[in-house]
Amino acid sequence: MPTQMLIYERATPITVARHKDSSVKTGTDYGFAAKINAMPLMATEFASAAKEFTVVFAGTEDKVMPTVILGARNDENLFVDADGSWAAKYRPAFLRQYPFVFAGRDGSDTLTLCLDEEYGGVNTDGRGERLFDAEGNRTAYLNTMLDFAQKYQGHFRRTEAFCAQLKALDLLEPMQAKFQLGDGSVVQLGGFQAISRDKLKALDGDALKALAQTDELELIYIHLQSMQNLDKLIARLQERGNISGTPQAMDGSASEAQETEIAYS
């Protein structure tokens, strides 16, 4: 994931002058997300997402954010099928707000609601939901998406605070996962972090109490439990490649591994 914009190709500020005649037609085709192997996740989504996805942390040395792993190889999303359908019950909020997004300019705290004009559902033919009425007023649809984006931004800030707390307590450590498929090939996932159980156990009572009081301790255990979903992800990769046999988790180094970086920066 090269940038936080990910699936957004041309996010343009929404204005009456530019979008008075614009409509957005959404559907069940998620082909626009077919080439991302990870997606940001808000803390409020952990419980729902962890039922199907592996939740990890990715980013830079200074800042990390929760991320769901969607693929075991670069440029491949195992949860988007060939027909563009979403192959999971839960859809992360990042996906649900598309093609809208709040964006700001460098050095400014002001955020503006933007629209990815490259999204195939954006049109001036009246298909789907209009953004403005004949008088240039925001439609109920646009107001709904604005409200969703505002709430998403609020969850984003709270998630940032949660991750800052994890870093302050030094609970995160680099992780990698390596699996051998039934055909003998090896895939390796890296570039992400997970919470260290040993470091968590070493926290003093006051720190654990503070985490419990803010429900952050629950989030930590949900994250740790979700790591078991890596096996399901690799099984999905094997099914897509029509590879027989049971994939095996591996320790140590292996030659000719297909290395995949899970990043959020």
C-alpha positions in Angstrom: 0.0 0.0 0.0 2.0 2.9 -1.2 -0.2 5.7 0.2 -3.1 6.1 2.5 -5.2 7.0 -0.5 -4.9 3.4 -1.8 -7.9 2.9 -4.1 -8.3 6.6 -4.8 -6.9 7.7 -8.2 -8.1 11.3 -8.5 -9.8 12.6 -5.3 -11.2 16.0 -6.3 -12.9 18.5 -3.9 -16.7 18.4 -4.3 -18.0 21.8 -5.4 -21.3 22.9 -7.0 -19.4 24.5 -9.9 -17.7 21.2 -10.8 -20.2 18.6 -9.7 -23.7 20.2 -10.0 -24.7 17.6 -12.7 -22.8 14.7 -11.2 -24.3 11.5 -9.9 -22.8 8.4 -8.3 -24.0 4.9 -9.2 -22.6 2.3 -6.7 -23.1 -1.4 -6.9 -21.5 -4.7 -6.0 -18.4 -4.5 -8.2 -15.4 -4.0 -6.0 -12.9 -4.4 -8.9 -11.4 -1.1 -7.9 -10.0 -2.8 -4.8 -8.7 -5.9 -6.5 -5.0 -4.9 -6.4 -4.6 -3.9 -2.8 -3.4 -6.5 -0.3 -4.2 -4.6 2.8 -6.7 -1.9 4.0 -6.8 0.5 7.0 -9.2 -0.5 9.9 -10.7 1.6 12.6 -10.6 0.5 16.2 -14.4 0.3 16.4 -14.3 -2.3 13.6 -12.0 -4.8 15.3 -14.8 -7.1 16.7 -16.6 -7.4 13.3 -13.5 -7.6 11.1 -11.6 -10.1 13.2 -14.2 -12.8 12.5 -12.8 -13.0 9.0 -9.6 -11.0 8.6 -6.2 -10.8 10.2 -5.8 -7.5 12.0 -2.2 -6.2 12.2 -0.4 -2.8 12.5 1.5 -1.2 9.7 3.1 2.1 8.9 6.3 3.9 9.7 8.7 4.0 12.6 6.8 7.1 14.0 3.2 6.1 13.3 1.2 2.9 12.8 -2.4 2.2 12.1 -4.5 -1.0 12.3 -4.7 -2.8 9.0 -6.5 -5.9 7.7 -4.5 -8.2 5.5 -6.4 -9.0 2.2 -3.8 -10.8 0.2 -0.7 -12.9 0.5 1.0 -11.5 -2.6 1.6 -8.0 -3.9 -1.2 -6.5 -6.0 -3.7 -9.2 -5.1 -6.8 -9.0 -3.0 -8.1 -12.4 -2.2 -11.4 -11.0 -1.0 -12.3 -9.7 -4.5 -13.5 -12.4 -6.8 -13.0 -12.5 -10.6 -16.5 -11.0 -11.1 -15.7 -8.1 -8.8 -17.9 -9.3 -5.9 -16.7 -8.9 -2.3 -15.9 -12.4 -0.9 -16.5 -11.7 2.8 -19.4 -10.8 5.1 -17.8 -7.7 6.5 -16.7 -4.6 4.5 -14.3 -2.3 6.2 -15.5 1.3 6.6 -12.7 2.5 4.4 -14.3 0.5 1.6 -17.8 1.6 2.4 -17.1 5.3 2.1 -15.6 5.0 -1.4 -15.6 6.9 -3.7 -15.8 9.7 -1.1 -13.0 10.7 1.2 -11.9 13.6 3.4 -8.6 15.1 2.3 -6.6 18.1 3.2 -3.6 20.1 1.9 -0.2 19.8 3.5 0.2 22.3 6.4 -3.6 22.7 6.8 -6.0 21.2 9.3 -9.0 21.9 7.1 -10.5 18.8 5.5 -12.6 18.8 2.4 -15.0 16.1 1.1 -13.6 14.8 -2.1 -14.8 12.4 -4.8 -12.7 10.0 -6.8 -13.6 11.0 -10.3 -11.9 8.0 -11.7 -14.5 5.7 -10.1 -16.6 4.1 -12.8 -19.9 5.0 -11.1 -19.3 8.7 -11.3 -21.4 10.1 -14.2 -23.3 13.1 -15.6 -26.1 10.9 -17.1 -28.3 10.9 -14.0 -27.4 7.3 -13.1 -27.5 6.6 -9.4 -27.7 9.4 -6.8 -27.2 13.0 -7.6 -24.9 15.1 -5.5 -26.7 18.4 -5.9 -30.3 19.3 -6.8 -31.4 21.7 -9.6 -30.9 24.7 -7.2 -27.3 23.7 -6.3 -28.2 22.4 -2.8 -26.7 19.2 -1.4 -28.9 16.2 -1.9 -29.8 13.9 1.0 -27.4 11.4 -0.5 -24.5 13.8 -0.4 -25.3 14.8 3.1 -25.4 11.1 4.1 -21.9 10.5 2.7 -20.6 13.7 4.3 -21.9 12.5 7.7 -20.3 9.1 7.1 -17.0 10.7 6.2 -17.1 13.0 9.3 -17.8 10.0 11.6 -15.1 8.0 9.9 -12.6 10.9 10.6 -13.7 10.9 14.3 -13.0 7.2 14.5 -9.7 7.7 12.7 -8.5 10.2 15.4 -9.5 7.8 18.2 -7.7 5.0 16.5 -4.6 7.1 16.2 -4.7 7.7 20.0 -5.0 3.9 20.6 -2.0 3.2 18.3 0.0 6.0 20.0 -0.7 4.3 23.3 0.6 1.0 22.0 3.8 2.6 20.9 4.2 4.5 24.2 3.9 1.2 26.0 6.3 -0.4 23.5 4.0 -3.3 22.9 4.5 -3.7 19.1 7.1 -5.8 17.5 7.9 -6.6 13.8 6.4 -9.8 12.5 6.5 -12.0 9.5 4.6 -15.1 8.4 5.9 -17.8 6.0 3.9 -20.6 4.5 4.6 -23.5 2.1 1.8 -24.2 -0.3 0.8 -27.7 -1.5 2.9 -27.3 -4.7 6.0 -26.6 -2.7 6.1 -22.8 -3.3 6.6 -20.5 -0.4 4.9 -17.2 0.4 6.2 -14.8 3.0 4.3 -11.9 4.5 6.3 -9.1 6.1 6.3 -5.4 6.8 3.8 -5.4 9.6 3.8 -5.4 13.4 1.8 -7.3 16.0 1.5 -6.9 19.8 4.0 -9.0 21.8 2.3 -11.3 24.3 5.4 -11.2 26.4 5.5 -7.5 26.5 1.8 -7.4 27.3 2.3 -9.8 30.2 5.2 -7.7 31.5 3.0 -4.5 32.0 2.4 -3.4 35.5 -1.0 -3.4 37.1 -1.6 0.3 36.6 -0.9 0.1 32.9 -3.2 -3.0 32.4 -5.9 -1.3 34.5 -5.8 1.8 32.3 -6.0 -0.3 29.1 -9.0 -2.2 30.5 -10.8 1.0 31.5 -10.6 2.4 28.0 -11.5 -1.0 26.4 -8.2 -1.0 24.7 -7.2 -4.2 26.4 -10.2 -5.9 24.6 -9.0 -4.5 21.3 -5.5 -6.0 22.0 -6.9 -9.5 22.6 -9.2 -9.3 19.5 -6.1 -8.4 17.4 -4.1 -11.3 18.9 -7.0 -13.7 18.3 -7.4 -12.6 14.6 -3.8 -13.7 13.9 -5.2 -17.2 13.5 -7.0 -16.0 10.4 -3.7 -16.1 8.5 -4.2 -19.8 8.0 -7.5 -19.0 6.3 -5.9 -16.4 4.1 -3.3 -18.8 2.9 -5.9 -21.5 2.3 -7.9 -18.9 0.2 -4.7 -18.3 -1.8 -4.2 -22.0 -2.4 -7.9 -22.4 -3.5 -7.6 -19.5 -6.0 -4.5 -21.1 -7.5 -6.1 -24.5 -7.6 -3.3 -25.9 -5.5 -4.0 -29.2 -3.7 -2.5 -30.2 -0.4 -2.6 -28.4 3.0 -0.5 -25.3 3.4 2.0 -25.4 6.2 3.3 -22.6 8.4 7.1 -22.4 8.3 9.8 -21.1 10.6 13.3 -19.9 9.6 14.4 -19.0 6.1 13.3 -20.5 2.8 14.7 -20.1 -0.7 12.7 -18.6 -3.5 9.9 -17.3 -1.3 7.4 -14.9 -2.8 7.9 -12.0 -0.4 4.9 -9.7 0.2 5.1 -6.4 2.1 2.1 -5.3 4.1 2.4 -1.5 4.5 0.4 1.5 5.5 2.2 4.8 5.0 
